[in-house]
Amino acid sequence: MKINESKIKQIIAEEMAAIEDKQYFDYTDKEGGMAKRQLYDMAKYALMLHDALGDETQLEGWVQSKITLAQDYISKVKHYLEDELGMNSKGCGEPIPMAVTDSEVFTIDDEDEYLMET
């Protein structure tokens, strides 16, 4: 069977019509849930590291660099969501404070309890 230009155009038109009939573009994935899980894990690990390090702890350069990069990346995402998408840190309430004082204590006691709330 010889395929000419008009046959190729016909095949393409048929495939395009088949795609339009299907609901490919109505699919929504679970990106928000995945991001929330990753952010939860990051927060948990960050708190563990924060509690494990002393003010005088000496860290290798590559460790300091990774902490700086992680902070920079998450900061950029936060500001993007706030500025470009009109979101704030709590989704629809007041932004969470960016500074932590000595009197504030943050703990993540039970992962299952957190996941049941969300």
MARMAR-673542 format. One record per residue (C-alpha): x, y, z; residue in three letters. Coordinates in Angstrom, 2 decimals. Each point is the difference from the previous one (the first is absolute). Layout:
PT       u       v       w code
PT       X       Y       Z  ALA
...
This chain:
PT       u       v       w code
PT    0.00    0.00    0.00  MET
PT    1.40    3.32   -1.05  LYS
PT   -0.58    2.92    2.35  ILE
PT   -0.25    3.43   -1.54  ASN
PT   -0.42    3.44    1.53  GLU
PT   -3.80   -0.08   -0.03  SER
PT   -0.05   -3.40    1.75  LYS
PT    2.34    1.32    2.72  ILE
PT   -2.24    3.05    0.49  LYS
PT   -3.04   -2.29    0.27  GLN
PT    1.71   -2.19    2.61  ILE
PT    1.04    3.05    2.02  ILE
PT   -3.53    1.44   -0.16  ALA
PT   -1.48   -3.32    1.18  GLU
PT    2.44   -0.21    2.91  GLU
PT   -0.69    3.61    1.00  MET
PT   -3.74   -0.69   -0.03  ALA
PT    0.50   -3.12    2.14  ALA
PT    2.01    1.98    2.55  ILE
PT   -2.66    2.70    0.20  GLU
PT   -2.65   -2.64    0.77  ASP
PT    1.97   -1.29    2.97  LYS
PT    0.13    1.79    3.33  GLN
PT    3.79    0.36    0.14  TYR
PT   -0.14    3.66    0.83  PHE
PT   -2.49   -0.37    2.87  ASP
PT    2.40   -2.14    2.05  TYR
PT    1.16    1.42    3.32  THR
PT    2.83   -1.58    1.87  ASP
PT    0.97    0.01    3.66  LYS
PT    2.87    2.51   -0.19  GLU
PT   -1.28    1.97    2.99  GLY
PT   -0.08   -3.09    2.20  GLY
PT    3.44   -1.06   -1.11  MET
PT    1.41    3.45    0.66  ALA
PT   -1.61    0.10    3.45  LYS
PT    1.57   -3.36    0.88  ARG
PT    3.44    1.17   -1.15  GLN
PT   -0.35    3.27    1.91  LEU
PT   -1.06   -1.89    3.12  TYR
PT    3.07   -2.25   -0.24  ASP
PT    2.25    3.01   -0.55  MET
PT   -1.44    1.76    3.04  ALA
PT    0.42   -3.11    2.14  LYS
PT    3.63   -0.49   -1.06  TYR
PT    0.76    3.71    0.37  ALA
PT   -1.30   -0.02    3.59  LEU
PT    2.04   -3.10    0.82  MET
PT    3.15    1.60   -1.41  LEU
PT   -0.75    3.30    1.72  HIS
PT   -0.28   -1.76    3.36  ASP
PT    3.13   -2.11   -0.61  ALA
PT    2.28    2.91   -0.91  LEU
PT    1.53    2.29    2.57  GLY
PT    0.91    3.62   -0.64  ASP
PT    3.69   -0.96   -0.02  GLU
PT   -0.37   -3.13   -2.17  THR
PT    2.52   -0.02   -2.85  GLN
PT   -1.37   -1.22   -3.32  LEU
PT    1.85   -0.91   -3.16  GLU
PT   -0.34    2.42   -2.87  GLY
PT   -2.11   -2.33   -2.14  TRP
PT   -2.48   -0.43    2.89  VAL
PT   -0.34    3.75    0.46  GLN
PT   -0.45    0.36   -3.76  SER
PT   -2.84   -2.56   -0.12  LYS
PT   -1.81    1.73    2.87  ILE
PT    0.36    3.35   -1.76  THR
PT   -1.29   -1.43   -3.29  LEU
PT   -2.97   -1.68    1.68  ALA
PT   -0.93    3.24    1.76  GLN
PT    0.38    1.98   -3.21  ASP
PT   -2.13   -2.42   -2.04  TYR
PT   -2.85   -0.19    2.50  ILE
PT    0.07    3.78    0.42  SER
PT   -0.32    0.49   -3.76  LYS
PT   -2.98   -2.38   -0.16  VAL
PT   -1.69    1.77    2.92  LYS
PT    0.43    3.43   -1.55  HIS
PT   -1.12   -1.24   -3.41  TYR
PT   -3.21   -1.45    1.42  LEU
PT   -0.67    3.17    1.96  GLU
PT    0.83    2.49   -2.74  ASP
PT   -0.94   -1.69   -3.26  GLU
PT   -2.93   -2.18    1.03  LEU
PT   -1.47    2.19    2.72  GLY
PT    0.46   -2.62    2.69  MET
PT    1.28    0.60    3.46  ASN
PT    1.76   -2.38    2.36  SER
PT   -3.19   -1.43    1.50  LYS
PT   -1.88   -0.32   -3.27  GLY
PT   -2.72    2.55    0.77  CYS
PT    0.79    1.51    3.42  GLY
PT    2.73    2.19    1.41  GLU
PT    3.61   -0.72   -1.01  PRO
PT    1.95   -2.00    2.56  ILE
PT    2.78    1.90    1.79  PRO
PT    3.42   -0.47   -1.55  MET
PT    1.97    0.39    3.24  ALA
PT    0.05   -2.37    2.95  VAL
PT    0.67    1.29    3.48  THR
PT    1.47   -1.98    2.87  ASP
PT   -3.42   -0.14    1.66  SER
PT   -1.59   -1.74   -2.99  GLU
PT    0.31   -3.76   -0.13  VAL
PT   -0.81   -2.00   -3.09  PHE
PT   -0.45   -3.74    0.19  THR
PT   -1.26   -2.64   -2.35  ILE
PT   -1.24   -2.65    2.37  ASP
PT   -2.03   -2.42   -2.04  ASP
PT    0.22   -0.31   -3.73  GLU
PT   -3.21   -2.02   -0.27  ASP
PT   -1.94    2.64    1.93  GLU
PT    1.26    2.69   -2.38  TYR
PT   -0.91   -2.02   -3.07  LEU
PT   -3.52   -0.68    1.31  MET
PT   -0.55    3.77    0.45  GLU
PT    0.94    0.83   -3.59  THR
